[in-house]
């Protein structure tokens, strides 16, 4: 009986250790998302400039820009870094806007189950299929080509219009 | 024996062929509804010493503001009127093209620049076309400003009737205009004007490209063109006589003539084939020249799309054109 209790205690302790180490590991990458929109301002020269301002409220038709930043704040190199972002049903992806230095970009049209490059995506309609359009995209995925060394930062970005 | 025959002649004034296309409610033509929250969370996965790890970013939230926009379209063609007529109606449609629920005040103006005469708004001059008849009917509800301003969800529309009397003065061809204006009760102004917390659910409202106000003009045209129409028949029986017996042939002759000043535009004759008779193929003539039965480029046809009828288009007809004679034959069954 006392053996069993001991065993149980040890097991619980081990589980606590695992949780602790997991939370330490999770802090290896610091990630955050920022959303902005374009604002047109007339410069003193009379030219119209666009600049990005925080997007709190938007109108249908306005363009918003999402920026996802990830920084390796730990001491180890991180591998297989992949950023995925769903496209809200109220938004339409702006063709060609997804970008990330040193990252390859793919899209999903099936709710994130499968991904392919924009040129390879097709929509099946009955027995025929057609090339996917930006309005078909449900998710975007960026895959870092190399590894993310300690202290390094990566940025993934895309634009969408409010339907 | 008189065989039943009816003749209908329709005319429309010149330049009345304006076709108003209404875009039926399509999903989200007005955009994402005001008050919608658009949230976004990205997920980052990576591997550390062979252990796969997945973490979510913070969630961003943006709120869809209300855009205030409205469109007024005219649904009636140019309305033909006679001097002195009362309660003549022009149909308009007010559509909420914004993305929020919005109420609109309605106003009539019958002193529109460029008119030959000013129609006179009736005592009650704005009605909702409640029964969707396109005309003023007993069931139509009168508009009372501030009392029953139409409240429209995004993309929804309401049909509105403007009612005017026609003064006695205007001459044939004179045009009088009347204008319907719909203005958002939340606000109007320069596009882009921000109205903080004035939108649905307390979100910001922004004046759209319409300025939150829209107008459309409808036209009355005085068309006192007089037209005389007469129809005669000639029976020839198989025995060389003129008895209307089975097998006898009847030749109908319809004469149409403008007898006053003015032009009857797109005039046409449509004469159904009488009961107990059968149309004799390829017998239509206009002013002595044969017209084919087929629906083609010539001015007439034997129309079998509904009740069989002979149709001949006379075009724009004025007194100078003289009498137009349409003939065709039937046999008695």
Interface residues (C-beta under 8 A of the other chain):
Chain A: X25 X26 X28 X29 X31 X32 X33 X34 X35 X55 X56 X57 X58 X59 X60 X61 X64 X66 X68 X70 X74 X76 X78 X79 X80 X81 X82 X83 X84 X85 X86 X88 X90 X91 X148 X156 X162 X163
Chain B: X28 X30 X31 X32 X36 X38 X39 X40 X41 X42 X43 X44 X45 X46 X47 X48 X49 X51 X52 X53 X55 X56 X57 X58 X59 X60 X62 X63 X64 X65 X67 X99 X203 X204 X206
